[in-house]
C-alpha cells in the first residue's frame, strides 16, 4: 500500500507539473488559478477514461458485459474487491482445457498488471488531492456555510413569525420592532 501511495503522490506531482506548464504556455499565466481543483479534475478524468477502456477490453477478453466490466474495475480500483468476478479466470479456464497456451496466460497476466497499478495509483492520487484540499474545504465550511446558517437562524423568519401572521396590527408592529432589534443584534456579532 505504501508503494501505491508513493506512486499516487508521484502521479499528483506529474499532473501538477502538466497543469502548471499547460497554463503557462497556453494561457500565459505565471501562477495557475485553482490548481487543486484542476488536479482533481485531471486525475478524475484519467480514472474515468481508464475505467471505460478496461470495461471495453473486458467485454472482449473476459466475455463480460460493459456494465459488469465497469463494476469489476471500479471495485478493483477502489480496493473493495468482492471477488465475484476475476479478470483472468476465462483465460485460465481455456489454458486448463488446452485451448490456449500457458505463454499467452503469462503474457496477458503481465500486461494486465499495468492497468491495475495505474488505476490504483490514480485512486491514490485522487485521495491525495482530497487530503490536500481539506484545508480549503474547512475554510469554505467556516466562511460560507456556518455564516449562512448563523444568519438564517439569527435574522431570518422563524416558524413563530409564520404562525402569528394573522394577529392584530399592534402585534405586527411589535414584531417588526423586535425583528429590527434582532437584526441589529446579528450585525453586531459579525
Buried (B, 14 or more C-beta within 10 A) or exposed (E): EEEBBEBBBBBBEEBBEEBBEBBEEEEEEEEBEEBBEBBBBBBBEBBEEBBBEBBEBBBEBBEBEEEBBBBBBBBBBEEEEEEEBEBBEBBBEBBEEEEBEEEEBEEBEEEBEEBBEBBBBBBBBBBBBEEBBEEEEEEEEEEEEEEEEEBEEBBEEBEEEEEEEEEEEEEBEEBEEEBEEBEEEBEEEE
